[in-house]
């Protein structure tokens, strides 16, 4: 099948390469010539495990190409919309500028029978309005939300845990669903759940999933606040309640909270859309979810200040810059937020990260960066684990760190270290919600 992907940022680039890897002929289209030049040369413009391999394979096979010319979409049977929907600069709602621009640029190149499949995360009601705009071309719109986890995006695209198709009623919708089944034939053949529904439900699936995950994370962080006030251990608490099959242990890791380009802006946009619908009270809890999440960053900073008796002039090494491991994404990164706040209090902050340093440097040039982990921690008064890369969580032993640092204070913002081992090696260990 010939496929076009409009928008080659994180979502679109991964989707284009993954579609080529399962046998489709794909053209990726984007307005950014630098991004397109990198992709056409087989170089991912961001770090994502496995992407470079399927990108170069797709280009070498002739099944994958990239261009800035939207007319290259002509002749494709399916057109995926994978542009970003960031938070508006002056509010919490989603900015749909790029979605509308993508549709506007694509409409002249659509033919009767084409399928336009939206993958971007949009407010409920968006798909219905877009369907009306493309109707005169004879094309059909489906909404096919993505459920990618950064660091596992290639796997999640090729082998998803579910597929959702929001389609119009009647024969047009049935045909749209059949086309998407063909697009995702390998996953469908494996028995991956394929859920056919209406536009509104498909749009709500993505934001509802993110809202639930954000709520679960903030719930355990709220329990961490209670644990800190009572001397309880939130990690043991999470283990105990996680054995309940109705709850589960995943996403019950207390720490400095979530960040990135999805969860924070999606829950804010969801709440903003609910207000527009006159149902703001239904998701009022999401505002508290957001507030709890942001408070945990404050707590991590306070732990460092208290442990050192003040941070002015003290060297603090922040282990991590990306919002999560296996990514170079620094959007709304709790790790960088903690680093910036410590710097604002007068600490001599050194940030290290295996992948995200250049992105972090562009966003926060006032910080000091060191790619080499051991050089970064040399002579430090305190270490702060804020991104749980294996380089810090598993491979950095307290004995090795002791040979390099000046102080013996470690603040574990992800509760990923072995507290007993660090304390046994003479370190003052401080966790999140742990005694």
C-alpha positions as CSV (number, residue, x, y, z in Angstrom):
1,X,0.0,0.0,0.0
2,X,1.2,3.5,-0.8
3,X,1.1,5.7,2.3
4,X,1.9,9.3,3.1
5,X,2.7,10.7,6.5
6,X,2.2,14.4,7.0
7,X,4.4,15.7,9.8
8,X,7.8,14.0,10.5
9,X,8.4,15.0,14.1
10,X,8.6,12.4,16.8
11,X,5.3,10.7,16.0
12,X,5.4,11.0,12.2
13,X,9.0,10.0,11.7
14,X,8.6,6.8,13.8
15,X,5.3,6.0,12.1
16,X,6.7,6.5,8.6
17,X,9.7,4.3,9.2
18,X,7.6,1.7,10.9
19,X,5.1,1.5,8.1
20,X,7.9,1.0,5.6
21,X,9.4,-1.7,7.8
22,X,6.2,-3.8,7.5
23,X,6.2,-3.5,3.8
24,X,4.3,-0.3,2.7
25,X,5.7,2.3,0.3
26,X,5.9,5.5,2.4
27,X,6.6,9.1,1.8
28,X,7.1,11.3,4.9
29,X,6.3,15.0,4.4
30,X,7.3,17.9,6.6
31,X,7.7,21.7,6.2
32,X,11.1,21.7,8.1
33,X,13.9,21.2,5.4
34,X,16.6,20.5,8.0
35,X,14.5,17.7,9.6
36,X,13.7,16.2,6.1
37,X,17.4,16.4,5.1
38,X,18.4,14.4,8.2
39,X,15.7,11.8,7.7
40,X,16.4,11.4,4.0
41,X,20.1,10.7,5.0
42,X,18.9,8.0,7.4
43,X,19.7,10.1,10.5
44,X,17.0,10.4,13.1
45,X,16.6,14.1,14.3
46,X,16.0,12.7,17.9
47,X,17.1,9.7,19.9
48,X,14.7,6.8,19.8
49,X,16.0,3.2,20.2
50,X,15.6,1.1,17.0
51,X,14.6,4.1,14.8
52,X,17.9,4.5,13.0
53,X,17.9,0.9,12.0
54,X,14.5,0.8,10.4
55,X,15.0,4.2,9.0
56,X,18.1,3.2,7.0
57,X,16.6,-0.1,6.1
58,X,13.5,1.6,4.7
59,X,15.5,4.1,2.6
60,X,17.9,1.4,1.3
61,X,14.9,-0.7,0.3
62,X,13.3,2.1,-1.7
63,X,10.1,1.9,0.3
64,X,10.8,5.0,2.4
65,X,11.4,8.6,1.2
66,X,11.1,12.1,2.7
67,X,10.3,15.4,1.2
68,X,9.0,18.9,1.9
69,X,6.8,18.8,-1.2
70,X,3.2,17.9,-0.1
71,X,2.3,17.1,-3.7
72,X,4.3,13.8,-3.1
73,X,1.2,12.7,-1.2
74,X,-0.8,12.4,-4.5
75,X,-1.5,8.8,-5.3
76,X,-1.2,7.5,-1.8
77,X,-4.2,5.4,-0.6
78,X,-3.8,6.4,3.1
79,X,-2.6,9.8,4.5
80,X,-1.6,9.8,8.1
81,X,-1.6,13.1,10.0
82,X,1.1,13.1,12.6
83,X,1.8,16.7,13.5
84,X,2.2,18.1,17.0
85,X,-0.5,19.6,19.1
86,X,1.4,21.6,21.8
87,X,-0.2,23.5,24.6
88,X,-1.2,27.0,23.6
89,X,1.2,29.7,24.6
90,X,-1.5,31.7,26.4
91,X,-3.6,28.9,28.0
92,X,-4.0,25.2,28.6
93,X,-5.9,24.2,25.5
94,X,-4.2,22.3,22.6
95,X,-2.8,24.4,19.7
96,X,-4.3,22.9,16.5
97,X,-2.5,25.2,14.2
98,X,-0.3,22.5,12.6
99,X,-3.3,20.1,12.3
100,X,-5.3,22.6,10.3
101,X,-2.3,23.5,8.2
102,X,-1.6,19.9,7.4
103,X,-5.2,19.3,6.3
104,X,-5.2,22.5,4.3
105,X,-2.0,21.5,2.5
106,X,-3.3,18.0,1.9
107,X,-6.8,18.7,0.5
108,X,-5.6,19.7,-3.0
109,X,-3.9,16.3,-3.4
110,X,-6.7,14.1,-2.2
111,X,-8.7,11.8,-4.5
112,X,-12.0,10.1,-4.1
113,X,-11.6,6.9,-2.1
114,X,-8.5,8.1,-0.2
115,X,-8.3,7.7,3.6
116,X,-7.0,10.4,5.8
117,X,-6.1,8.9,9.2
118,X,-5.5,11.3,12.1
119,X,-2.9,10.2,14.6
120,X,-2.3,13.5,16.5
121,X,-3.8,13.9,19.9
122,X,-6.7,16.4,19.5
123,X,-9.6,17.7,21.6
124,X,-12.8,15.7,21.3
125,X,-14.8,17.1,18.4
126,X,-11.9,17.9,16.2
127,X,-12.2,14.9,13.9
128,X,-15.9,15.7,13.1
129,X,-15.0,19.2,11.9
130,X,-12.0,18.0,9.9
131,X,-14.2,15.3,8.2
132,X,-16.5,18.0,6.9
133,X,-13.6,19.9,5.4
134,X,-12.3,17.0,3.4
135,X,-15.7,15.6,2.4
136,X,-15.8,17.6,-0.9
137,X,-12.7,15.7,-2.1
138,X,-14.4,12.3,-1.8
139,X,-11.9,11.2,0.8
140,X,-12.8,9.7,4.1
141,X,-11.5,10.6,7.5
142,X,-10.6,8.1,10.3
143,X,-9.1,8.8,13.7
144,X,-6.4,6.4,14.6
145,X,-4.8,7.6,17.9
146,X,-1.2,6.7,18.7
147,X,-0.2,5.1,22.1
148,X,3.6,5.5,21.8
149,X,5.9,5.3,24.8
150,X,9.1,7.3,24.2
151,X,11.9,4.8,24.3
152,X,9.7,2.0,23.0
153,X,8.0,3.9,20.1
154,X,9.2,1.6,17.3
155,X,7.9,-1.5,19.1
156,X,4.7,0.2,20.0
157,X,4.0,1.1,16.4
158,X,4.9,-2.2,14.8
159,X,3.5,-4.4,17.6
160,X,0.9,-2.3,19.5
161,X,-1.2,-3.5,22.4
162,X,-4.4,-2.2,20.7
163,X,-5.5,-0.4,17.6
164,X,-8.4,2.1,17.6
165,X,-10.2,3.3,14.5
166,X,-12.7,6.1,14.9
167,X,-14.8,6.1,11.6
168,X,-18.0,7.6,10.3
169,X,-21.2,5.6,10.3
170,X,-22.3,3.5,7.4
171,X,-20.4,2.0,4.4
172,X,-17.7,4.7,4.4
173,X,-16.8,3.8,7.9
174,X,-16.7,0.1,7.3
175,X,-14.4,0.7,4.3
176,X,-12.2,3.0,6.4
177,X,-11.9,0.3,9.1
178,X,-11.0,-2.3,6.5
179,X,-8.3,-0.1,5.0
180,X,-6.7,0.4,8.4
181,X,-6.9,-3.4,9.0
182,X,-4.9,-3.8,5.8
183,X,-2.4,-1.1,6.9
184,X,-1.8,-2.9,10.2
185,X,-2.1,-6.4,8.7
186,X,0.8,-8.0,10.6
187,X,-0.5,-6.8,14.0
188,X,-4.1,-7.7,13.2
189,X,-2.9,-11.2,12.1
190,X,-1.3,-11.6,15.5
191,X,-4.6,-11.0,17.2
192,X,-4.0,-7.4,18.3
193,X,-7.4,-6.0,19.5
194,X,-8.8,-3.8,16.8
195,X,-11.5,-1.5,18.2
196,X,-13.8,0.2,15.7
197,X,-15.7,3.2,17.1
198,X,-16.9,6.7,16.4
199,X,-14.7,9.8,16.1
200,X,-15.5,11.2,19.6
201,X,-14.7,7.9,21.4
202,X,-11.4,7.5,19.4
203,X,-10.3,11.0,20.4
204,X,-11.2,10.4,24.0
205,X,-9.4,7.1,24.2
206,X,-5.9,8.7,24.0
207,X,-6.6,11.6,26.4
208,X,-8.4,9.3,28.8
209,X,-5.5,6.8,28.9
210,X,-3.1,9.6,29.6
211,X,-5.3,11.1,32.2
212,X,-5.6,7.8,34.0
213,X,-1.8,7.2,33.9
214,X,-1.1,10.7,35.2
215,X,-3.7,10.2,37.9
216,X,-2.1,6.9,39.0
217,X,1.4,8.5,39.1
218,X,0.2,11.5,41.1
219,X,-1.8,9.2,43.4
220,X,1.3,7.4,44.6
221,X,3.2,10.7,44.8
222,X,0.4,12.0,47.1
223,X,0.9,8.9,49.2
224,X,4.6,9.8,49.3
225,X,3.7,13.1,50.8
226,X,1.7,11.3,53.6
227,X,4.6,8.9,54.0
228,X,7.0,11.7,54.5
229,X,4.8,13.1,57.2
230,X,4.4,9.9,59.1
231,X,7.7,8.0,58.5
232,X,6.1,5.3,56.3
233,X,7.9,3.9,53.3
234,X,6.0,4.6,50.0
235,X,7.9,1.9,48.1
236,X,6.7,-0.8,50.5
237,X,3.2,0.7,50.4
238,X,3.2,0.6,46.5
239,X,4.4,-3.1,46.6
240,X,1.6,-4.0,49.0
241,X,-1.3,-2.3,47.2
242,X,0.2,-3.3,43.8
243,X,-0.5,-7.0,44.6
244,X,-4.2,-6.2,44.3
245,X,-5.1,-7.2,40.7
246,X,-7.5,-4.3,40.5
247,X,-4.7,-1.9,41.1
248,X,-1.5,-3.4,39.8
249,X,2.1,-2.3,40.5
250,X,2.9,-0.5,37.3
251,X,3.0,3.3,37.4
252,X,3.1,3.2,41.2
253,X,6.7,4.4,41.4
254,X,6.9,7.5,43.6
255,X,9.4,10.2,42.6
256,X,9.6,13.6,41.0
257,X,6.7,13.0,38.7
258,X,5.9,12.9,35.0
259,X,6.9,15.2,32.2
260,X,7.5,15.0,28.5
261,X,5.5,16.2,25.6
262,X,2.3,14.2,26.2
263,X,1.0,13.7,29.7
264,X,1.4,17.3,31.1
265,X,-0.1,19.1,28.1
266,X,-2.7,16.4,27.4
267,X,-4.3,16.5,30.8
268,X,-4.3,20.3,30.7
269,X,-5.9,20.3,27.2
270,X,-8.4,17.7,28.4
271,X,-9.5,19.8,31.3
272,X,-9.7,22.9,29.0
273,X,-11.9,21.0,26.5
274,X,-14.1,19.8,29.3
275,X,-14.6,23.4,30.4
276,X,-15.6,24.3,26.9
277,X,-18.2,21.5,26.9
278,X,-19.6,22.7,30.2
279,X,-18.3,19.6,32.0
280,X,-15.3,21.0,33.7
281,X,-16.4,19.6,37.1
282,X,-16.0,16.1,35.6
283,X,-12.3,16.4,35.4
284,X,-11.5,18.9,38.1
285,X,-9.4,16.2,39.7
286,X,-6.9,16.6,36.8
287,X,-5.9,20.0,38.1
288,X,-4.9,18.5,41.4
289,X,-3.1,15.7,39.6
290,X,-1.1,18.4,37.8
291,X,-0.5,20.2,41.1
292,X,0.7,17.1,42.9
293,X,3.1,16.4,40.1
294,X,4.7,19.8,40.2
295,X,5.0,19.7,44.0
296,X,7.3,16.7,43.8
297,X,9.9,18.7,42.0
298,X,9.8,21.2,44.9
299,X,10.3,18.3,47.3
300,X,13.3,17.0,45.5
301,X,14.9,20.5,45.6
302,X,14.1,20.8,49.3
303,X,15.7,17.5,50.1
304,X,19.0,18.7,48.6
305,X,18.8,22.0,50.5
306,X,18.1,20.3,53.8
307,X,20.7,17.6,53.3
308,X,23.5,20.1,52.6
309,X,22.2,22.8,55.0
310,X,21.9,25.1,52.0
311,X,23.2,24.8,48.5
312,X,24.8,28.2,47.8
313,X,28.3,27.5,46.4
314,X,28.0,23.8,46.8
315,X,28.5,21.5,43.8
316,X,25.5,19.4,43.0
317,X,25.5,16.9,40.2
318,X,22.2,16.2,38.6
319,X,22.0,12.7,37.1
320,X,19.7,13.1,34.1
321,X,18.2,15.8,31.8
322,X,15.7,13.9,29.7
323,X,12.2,13.5,31.1
324,X,12.6,9.7,31.1
325,X,15.4,7.2,30.1
326,X,15.8,6.0,26.6
327,X,15.0,9.4,25.2
328,X,16.6,12.8,24.5
329,X,13.3,14.6,25.0
330,X,13.5,17.5,27.5
331,X,10.0,18.9,27.1
332,X,8.6,19.7,30.6
333,X,11.4,17.6,32.0
334,X,11.2,17.3,35.8
335,X,15.0,16.6,35.8
336,X,15.9,19.9,34.2
337,X,13.3,21.7,36.3
338,X,15.1,20.5,39.5
339,X,18.5,21.4,38.0
340,X,17.3,25.0,37.1
341,X,15.8,25.5,40.6
342,X,19.0,24.4,42.3
343,X,21.0,26.7,40.1
344,X,18.6,29.5,41.0
345,X,19.4,28.9,44.7
346,X,23.1,29.4,44.1
347,X,24.3,25.8,43.7
348,X,27.1,25.0,41.3
349,X,25.0,22.6,39.2
350,X,26.5,20.1,36.8
351,X,24.1,18.1,34.6
352,X,24.9,14.8,32.9
353,X,22.8,12.6,30.6
354,X,23.6,9.9,28.0
355,X,21.5,11.5,25.3
356,X,19.9,14.8,26.1
357,X,22.7,17.2,26.8
358,X,22.6,19.1,23.6
359,X,18.9,19.6,23.8
360,X,19.2,20.7,27.4
361,X,22.0,23.1,26.6
362,X,19.9,24.8,24.0
363,X,17.1,25.2,26.4
364,X,19.1,26.1,29.6
365,X,22.6,27.4,28.6
366,X,23.0,28.8,32.2
367,X,23.7,25.2,33.5
368,X,27.0,23.4,33.3
369,X,27.0,20.1,31.3
370,X,29.3,17.2,31.3
371,X,28.8,14.1,29.1
372,X,31.1,11.9,31.1
373,X,29.4,10.6,34.2
374,X,32.4,10.2,36.3
375,X,33.7,13.7,35.4
376,X,30.3,15.1,36.2
377,X,30.3,13.7,39.8
378,X,33.9,14.4,40.5
379,X,34.2,16.6,43.7
380,X,30.4,16.9,44.0
381,X,28.9,17.6,47.4
382,X,25.7,15.9,46.5
383,X,24.3,13.7,43.7
384,X,20.6,13.9,42.6
385,X,19.2,11.1,40.6
386,X,16.4,12.5,38.5
387,X,16.3,10.3,35.3
388,X,16.6,6.6,35.9
389,X,19.1,5.7,33.2
390,X,20.8,2.4,33.9
391,X,24.1,4.3,33.9
392,X,23.1,5.9,37.2
393,X,20.5,3.5,38.7
394,X,22.4,0.2,38.1
395,X,25.9,0.8,36.9
396,X,27.0,3.5,39.4
397,X,27.9,1.9,42.6
398,X,28.2,3.8,45.9
399,X,31.8,2.6,46.3
400,X,32.7,3.9,42.8
401,X,31.0,7.2,43.5
402,X,32.8,7.5,46.9
403,X,36.1,7.5,45.1
404,X,35.2,10.6,43.1
405,X,32.9,12.8,45.1
406,X,33.6,15.3,47.8
407,X,30.4,14.7,49.8
408,X,28.4,11.7,50.6
409,X,24.8,12.9,50.0
410,X,22.6,11.3,47.4
411,X,19.0,12.4,46.7
412,X,17.1,9.7,44.9
413,X,14.4,11.5,43.0
414,X,13.2,8.3,41.3
415,X,13.5,5.8,44.2
416,X,15.6,3.7,41.9
417,X,18.7,3.2,44.0
418,X,19.4,0.5,46.6
419,X,19.0,2.6,49.8
420,X,20.6,0.0,52.1
421,X,23.7,-0.4,49.8
422,X,24.3,3.4,49.6
423,X,23.8,3.9,53.4
424,X,26.1,0.9,54.1
425,X,28.8,2.6,52.0
426,X,28.6,5.7,54.2
427,X,26.2,7.8,52.2
428,X,23.3,9.9,53.5
429,X,20.5,8.6,51.3
430,X,17.3,10.5,50.8
431,X,14.4,9.1,48.8
432,X,11.0,10.3,47.9
433,X,8.4,9.2,50.5
434,X,11.0,7.0,52.2
435,X,12.2,7.2,55.8
